[in-house]
Amino acid sequence: MLIVIGGLPGTGKTTLARLLAARIDAVHLRIDTIEQAIVRSGLAQHPVGPAGYVIGYALADEHLRQGLTVIAESVNPLAATRDSWQSVGTQAAVPVVEVEVICSDPDEHRDRVTTRSIDIPDLPLPDWQQVLKRDYEPWNREHVVIDTARQDPQQSLALLLHHLDHTRRTPRDPKPSAHRATKRS
């Protein structure tokens, strides 16, 4: 299975992807890691452009063809990048689940963006204004939405695991929609 996790910076994508990878024993491909390695090599500067994604697609394809589950994590802001991940899954003949991670509380989201620490040496992190101005196209097909606002990472993971379990048992509806998974009181 290919699980594509996207969303704006500071929503909790990396934390969720890491927790999920550990729980289901999957390969976690993080585009930030790939892009920063390209920059460190001296071959490019930020912004790297499509190179990180193209490398990510190739690595995902290789791992999927080896029978591994892959979690591909990135901002994934454009329909073109989402379509490319879908193509990777189709070519590898595996199911693809797309997950958009959001933080619906703007104050909490801003706080996360402005207080987080760098976990990849020398990776430039966007400030709050850059996050707000970022090109981010709406998702135009069925996908899971995990809202991380006002919940801890384990709660978000539980919601995602529930949806993944449901996806494995239910045939996919071809109509575009969003399944919002949020904490229930």
C-alpha positions in Angstrom: 0.0 0.0 0.0 1.1 3.6 -0.7 0.0 6.1 1.9 0.5 9.6 0.7 0.5 12.2 3.6 0.3 15.9 2.7 -0.6 19.2 4.3 0.8 22.6 5.0 3.9 23.0 7.2 3.3 22.8 10.9 0.1 20.6 10.7 1.8 17.5 12.1 2.5 15.5 9.0 6.0 14.3 10.0 5.0 13.3 13.5 2.0 11.4 12.2 4.0 9.7 9.4 6.7 8.6 11.8 4.2 7.2 14.3 2.3 5.4 11.5 5.6 4.0 10.0 6.6 2.6 13.4 3.2 1.1 14.0 2.7 -0.6 10.7 6.4 -1.3 9.9 6.4 0.8 6.7 9.0 2.8 4.8 8.7 6.5 5.6 9.9 8.7 2.6 10.1 12.4 3.6 10.6 14.8 0.7 12.2 17.4 3.1 15.0 14.8 3.8 15.5 14.1 0.1 15.5 17.8 -0.8 18.0 18.8 1.9 20.3 15.9 0.8 20.2 17.4 -2.7 21.1 20.8 -1.3 23.9 19.4 0.9 25.4 17.7 -2.2 25.9 21.1 -3.9 23.7 20.2 -6.8 20.9 22.7 -6.0 19.7 25.4 -3.6 16.4 25.8 -1.9 13.8 25.8 -3.4 14.9 22.6 -5.1 11.9 22.3 -7.5 10.6 19.0 -8.6 13.8 17.0 -8.0 12.9 15.9 -4.5 9.5 14.6 -5.6 10.9 12.8 -8.6 13.4 11.0 -6.4 10.6 10.2 -3.9 8.5 8.7 -6.7 11.3 6.5 -7.8 12.1 5.3 -4.3 8.5 4.7 -3.5 8.1 2.6 -6.7 11.1 0.5 -5.8 10.0 -0.1 -2.3 6.4 -0.9 -3.3 7.6 -3.4 -5.9 9.5 -5.1 -3.1 6.2 -5.6 -1.3 6.8 -2.9 1.3 4.2 -0.4 2.5 5.4 3.1 1.8 4.4 6.3 3.6 5.2 9.3 1.3 5.2 12.5 3.3 5.4 16.0 1.9 3.5 19.2 1.6 2.1 17.8 -1.6 0.5 21.1 -2.5 -0.4 20.6 -6.2 -2.8 18.3 -8.0 0.2 17.4 -10.3 2.2 16.0 -7.4 -0.9 14.1 -6.1 -1.5 12.7 -9.5 2.1 11.5 -9.7 1.8 9.7 -6.4 -1.3 8.0 -7.7 0.6 7.0 -10.8 3.3 5.4 -8.7 0.7 3.3 -6.9 -1.0 2.3 -10.1 2.3 1.3 -11.8 3.2 -0.8 -8.7 -0.3 -2.3 -8.6 -1.0 -1.3 -5.0 -3.8 0.6 -3.3 -3.2 4.3 -2.6 -4.6 6.2 0.3 -4.2 10.0 0.3 -4.2 11.7 3.6 -4.4 15.5 4.1 -3.3 16.6 7.6 -4.7 19.9 8.7 -4.7 22.0 11.9 -8.1 23.8 11.9 -7.2 26.1 14.8 -5.2 29.0 13.3 -3.7 30.0 16.6 -2.5 26.5 17.3 -1.2 26.1 13.8 0.7 29.5 14.0 2.1 28.5 17.4 3.4 25.2 15.9 5.0 26.9 12.9 6.7 29.6 15.0 8.0 27.3 17.8 9.0 24.1 16.1 12.6 23.1 16.0 14.6 22.0 13.0 15.1 18.2 12.8 17.0 18.2 9.5 20.2 20.2 9.8 20.2 23.4 7.8 16.6 22.9 6.5 15.0 26.3 6.1 11.7 26.3 7.8 8.9 28.7 6.6 7.6 31.4 8.9 3.9 31.9 9.5 3.5 34.4 6.6 5.2 32.0 4.2 2.8 29.2 5.3 -0.2 31.5 4.7 1.0 32.6 1.3 2.0 29.1 0.1 0.4 27.8 -3.1 -1.8 24.9 -1.9 -4.4 23.6 -4.4 -7.6 22.1 -3.0 -7.8 18.3 -3.2 -10.2 17.2 -5.9 -10.7 13.6 -5.1 -11.5 11.2 -2.3 -9.0 11.5 0.5 -8.8 11.3 4.3 -8.6 14.5 6.3 -6.9 14.3 9.7 -7.4 17.4 11.8 -4.7 17.5 14.4 -6.0 20.6 16.3 -6.5 20.1 20.0 -5.4 16.5 20.1 -2.2 14.7 20.8 -0.3 12.8 18.0 -1.5 9.4 19.4 -5.1 10.5 18.9 -4.4 11.5 15.3 -2.7 8.2 14.8 -5.7 6.3 16.1 -8.0 8.2 13.7 -5.7 7.4 10.8 -5.4 3.7 11.7 -9.1 3.5 12.0 -9.6 4.9 8.6 -6.9 2.7 7.0 -8.6 -0.3 8.5 -11.9 0.8 7.2 -10.3 1.4 3.7 -9.0 -2.1 3.6 -12.5 -3.5 4.2 -14.5 -1.2 2.0 -14.4 -0.8 -1.8 -13.5 2.7 -2.9 -16.2 5.1 -4.0 -15.1 6.8 -7.3 -16.8 10.1 -6.4 -14.5 12.8 -5.1 -15.1 13.6 -1.4 -13.2 14.2 1.8 -13.5 12.0 4.8 -12.8 14.2 7.8 -11.4 12.3 10.7 -11.5 14.4 13.9 -11.6 13.8 17.6 -15.0 13.1 18.8 -16.2 14.3 22.3 
